[in-house]
Amino acid sequence: MTSNRLLLITGVSSGFGRALAEQALADGHRVVGTVRNVQAAEAFESLGPGRAHARLLDVTQFDAIDRVVADIEATVGAIDVLVNNAGYGHEGILEESPLSDMRRQFDVNVFGPVAMMKAVLPFMRARRRGHILNITSMGGYITMPGIAYYCGSKFALEGISETLAREVESFGIAVTAVAPGSFRTDWAGRSMQRTARSIPDYDMLFDPVRKARVEKSGKQLGDPAKAARAMLAVIGVAAPPRHLLLGSDALQLVRDKLAGLGRELDEWEALTLSTDT
């Protein structure tokens, strides 16, 4: 990756965002990181005085995003890379989870990233260069009981990323959807929002899933520092992928999903073709 690039990373207080920011600063780049409060801003800027720049921003404050991005362009410099990292996981059986939980999940995980992309694209398009990384999840490919809203948001961001990549390729702008598997972040800990259980019929299906997720938190194979290095490697290549899985579990589970989908397509091929005139 060319040195001294400027990365704009949402959500740098912890997890992937923090790991990526720290590695980028160590590699000599400049980073603008979004945080939620003044204390977090001061802590982030102390990581690299003069090269780590904090901006107070909640990605659901859609009306503020254009102003913040324009200010970064005017006062810090041209944004070379946008990393849409800010997000969280919602856990809850669909029938039990209110629609307000889904709206919040999509505001943070989908509408926020889209608003960020819309804000940086005019600048990148004018310069005919740029790279957007959207942190999705293996949950944007595979599913499991109890995270319907989360998987829905990540499926959406995967599709939006792929479509945008086609729209902006001719302008020299790359878009990569980065789908991590299980990593040692706080996704399943304090960052997880859980809907209260209320329907016993789902206990046998979901209780073991919730128990396993809690027990595994903090013990996952995935190393956030290594994920950060992988993302920086992708930013540094001439022809970056549109999709990048991170982690052996993500690779195996997605391969299994695609193989199963292929078998189902074959099984129902005759009915599928029967609808043509």
C-alpha positions in Angstrom: 0.0 0.0 0.0 1.3 3.4 -0.9 2.6 5.3 2.1 0.9 8.3 3.6 -2.6 7.6 2.5 -5.5 9.1 4.4 -8.0 6.5 5.7 -11.4 7.5 7.1 -12.5 4.7 9.5 -15.9 4.7 11.3 -16.0 3.3 14.8 -12.3 3.3 15.9 -12.9 3.0 19.7 -12.7 -0.8 19.7 -12.7 -4.0 17.6 -11.8 -4.1 13.9 -11.9 -0.3 13.7 -9.3 0.2 16.4 -7.1 -2.6 15.2 -7.1 -1.3 11.6 -6.4 2.3 12.8 -3.5 1.2 14.9 -1.9 -0.8 12.2 -2.4 1.9 9.6 -0.8 4.5 11.9 2.1 2.0 12.5 2.6 1.7 8.8 2.9 5.4 8.3 -0.6 6.4 7.1 -2.9 9.1 8.4 -6.2 8.1 9.9 -9.4 10.0 10.6 -11.5 7.9 13.0 -15.1 8.5 14.1 -15.9 8.2 17.8 -18.9 8.9 19.9 -17.5 11.2 22.7 -14.7 13.6 23.6 -12.9 11.1 25.8 -12.7 8.6 23.0 -11.5 11.3 20.6 -8.7 12.3 22.9 -7.7 8.7 23.4 -7.7 8.1 19.7 -5.6 11.1 18.8 -3.0 10.2 21.4 -2.2 7.1 19.2 -0.5 9.2 16.6 -0.3 13.0 17.3 -0.6 14.9 14.1 -1.6 11.7 12.1 -4.6 10.4 14.1 -7.5 12.7 13.8 -10.8 12.1 15.6 -14.2 13.3 14.5 -17.4 13.1 16.7 -20.0 11.3 14.6 -22.8 8.9 15.1 -23.3 7.2 11.7 -27.1 7.4 12.2 -26.9 11.2 12.3 -27.4 11.2 8.5 -27.7 15.0 8.2 -24.3 15.5 9.8 -22.3 13.1 7.6 -21.9 15.3 4.6 -20.6 18.2 6.7 -18.1 16.0 8.6 -16.7 14.5 5.4 -16.4 17.9 3.7 -14.6 19.3 6.8 -12.1 16.4 6.6 -11.5 17.0 2.9 -10.9 20.7 3.6 -8.8 20.5 6.8 -7.1 17.1 6.9 -6.8 16.1 3.2 -8.1 14.0 0.4 -9.7 10.8 1.7 -8.1 7.9 -0.1 -9.9 5.1 1.7 -13.2 4.9 3.5 -13.7 2.0 5.8 -17.3 1.5 6.9 -16.6 -0.4 10.2 -19.1 1.0 12.7 -21.9 -1.5 13.4 -23.2 -3.9 16.0 -25.0 -7.2 16.3 -28.6 -7.8 17.3 -29.6 -11.1 18.7 -33.2 -12.1 18.9 -35.8 -14.6 17.5 -37.6 -12.8 14.7 -41.1 -13.4 16.1 -40.0 -12.0 19.4 -38.1 -9.0 18.1 -39.9 -5.7 17.6 -39.6 -3.8 14.3 -37.9 -1.0 16.1 -35.0 -3.2 16.8 -34.7 -4.0 13.1 -34.9 -0.3 12.2 -32.1 0.5 14.5 -30.0 -2.4 13.2 -30.4 -1.2 9.6 -29.9 2.4 10.5 -26.4 1.6 11.9 -25.4 -1.3 9.7 -26.8 -0.2 6.3 -28.1 3.3 6.1 -25.1 4.7 8.0 -22.5 3.1 5.6 -24.6 4.1 2.6 -24.7 7.7 3.8 -20.9 7.7 4.3 -20.4 6.3 0.8 -22.6 9.0 -0.7 -20.6 11.6 1.2 -17.1 10.5 0.0 -18.0 9.5 -3.6 -18.2 13.0 -5.1 -14.6 13.7 -3.9 -13.3 10.3 -5.0 -15.1 10.5 -8.4 -13.6 14.0 -9.0 -10.1 12.6 -8.3 -10.8 9.4 -10.3 -9.4 7.3 -7.4 -10.4 5.9 -4.1 -11.2 2.7 -2.3 -14.2 1.8 -0.1 -14.1 -1.1 2.3 -17.4 -2.2 3.8 -17.1 -4.5 6.8 -19.9 -7.0 6.4 -19.8 -10.5 8.0 -19.9 -14.1 7.1 -23.5 -13.4 8.3 -23.9 -11.7 5.0 -23.6 -15.2 3.4 -24.7 -17.7 6.0 -27.4 -17.6 8.6 -28.2 -19.1 12.0 -31.2 -18.9 14.3 -31.5 -15.7 16.4 -29.7 -13.1 14.3 -32.2 -12.5 11.4 -32.0 -8.7 11.7 -28.2 -8.8 11.8 -27.9 -11.2 8.9 -30.4 -9.2 6.9 -28.4 -6.0 7.4 -25.2 -7.7 6.3 -26.8 -9.4 3.3 -28.0 -5.9 2.3 -24.6 -4.3 2.7 -23.0 -7.1 0.6 -25.4 -6.5 -2.2 -25.1 -2.7 -2.1 -21.3 -3.1 -2.1 -21.2 -5.3 -5.1 -23.6 -3.1 -7.0 -21.7 0.1 -6.2 -18.4 -1.6 -7.3 -19.9 -2.0 -10.8 -21.2 1.6 -10.8 -17.9 3.3 -9.9 -15.2 1.0 -11.4 -14.8 3.2 -14.5 -13.9 6.1 -12.2 -10.9 4.4 -10.7 -12.8 3.7 -7.4 -12.7 0.2 -5.9 -15.3 -1.3 -3.5 -14.5 -4.3 -1.3 -16.9 -6.1 1.0 -14.9 -7.6 3.8 -16.7 -10.5 5.5 -15.0 -11.6 8.8 -15.8 -14.8 10.5 -15.5 -15.2 14.3 -12.9 -12.8 15.7 -11.8 -11.8 19.2 -13.7 -8.5 19.2 -16.6 -7.6 21.5 -19.3 -8.3 18.9 -20.9 -11.0 21.1 -20.1 -9.2 24.3 -21.1 -5.7 25.4 -21.7 -4.6 21.8 -24.4 -7.2 21.2 -28.0 -6.0 21.7 -30.3 -8.8 22.8 -34.1 -8.9 22.6 -35.7 -10.5 25.7 -37.0 -14.0 25.2 -40.8 -14.5 25.4 -41.9 -17.6 23.4 -41.0 -20.9 25.0 -41.5 -22.8 21.7 -38.1 -21.5 20.5 -36.2 -22.5 23.6 -34.9 -25.9 22.3 -33.7 -24.3 19.1 -32.2 -21.1 20.3 -31.0 -21.5 23.9 -28.0 -23.7 22.9 -27.1 -21.2 20.2 -27.1 -18.3 22.6 -25.2 -20.3 25.2 -22.5 -21.3 22.7 -22.1 -17.8 21.5 -21.6 -16.4 25.0 -19.1 -19.1 25.9 -17.1 -18.6 22.8 -16.8 -14.8 23.1 -13.2 -13.8 23.5 -11.9 -17.3 22.5 -12.4 -17.1 18.8 -9.7 -18.1 16.3 -9.7 -14.8 14.6 -7.1 -12.2 15.5 -8.2 -8.6 14.9 -4.6 -7.4 14.4 -4.1 -10.0 11.6 -7.5 -8.9 10.1 -6.2 -5.3 10.0 -3.0 -6.4 8.2 -5.1 -8.3 5.7 -7.3 -5.3 5.0 -4.3 -3.0 4.5 -2.9 -5.6 2.1 -6.1 -5.5 0.0 -6.0 -1.7 -0.1 -2.5 -1.9 -1.4 -3.1 -4.0 -4.5 -3.9 -2.7 -8.0 -6.9 -4.9 -8.5 -8.6 -5.5 -5.2 -11.3 -8.1 -4.8 -15.0 -7.2 -4.5 -15.4 -9.8 -1.8 -12.9 -10.8 0.9 -13.6 -13.4 3.6 -11.5 -13.3 6.7 -11.0 -16.4 8.8 -11.0 -20.2 8.3 -14.5 -20.5 9.7 -15.9 -18.0 7.3 -14.2 -19.7 4.4 -15.5 -23.2 5.3 -19.0 -22.1 6.2 -19.5 -20.0 3.1 -18.1 -22.8 0.9 -20.6 -25.2 2.5 -23.4 -22.7 1.9 -22.5 -22.3 -1.8 -22.3 -26.1 -2.2 -25.7 -26.6 -0.6 -27.2 -23.8 -2.8 -25.8 -25.5 -5.9 -27.4 -28.8 -4.9 -30.7 -27.1 -4.3 -30.5 -25.4 -7.7 -29.9 -28.7 -9.4 -32.7 -30.4 -7.5 -35.3 -27.8 -8.5 -33.9 -27.0 -12.0 -36.9 -28.5 -13.8 -39.4 -26.4 -11.9 -37.2 -23.4 -12.3 -37.1 -23.8 -16.1 -40.8 -24.6 -16.4 -41.7 -20.9 -16.0 -40.1 -19.8 -19.3 -42.4 -19.3 -22.3 
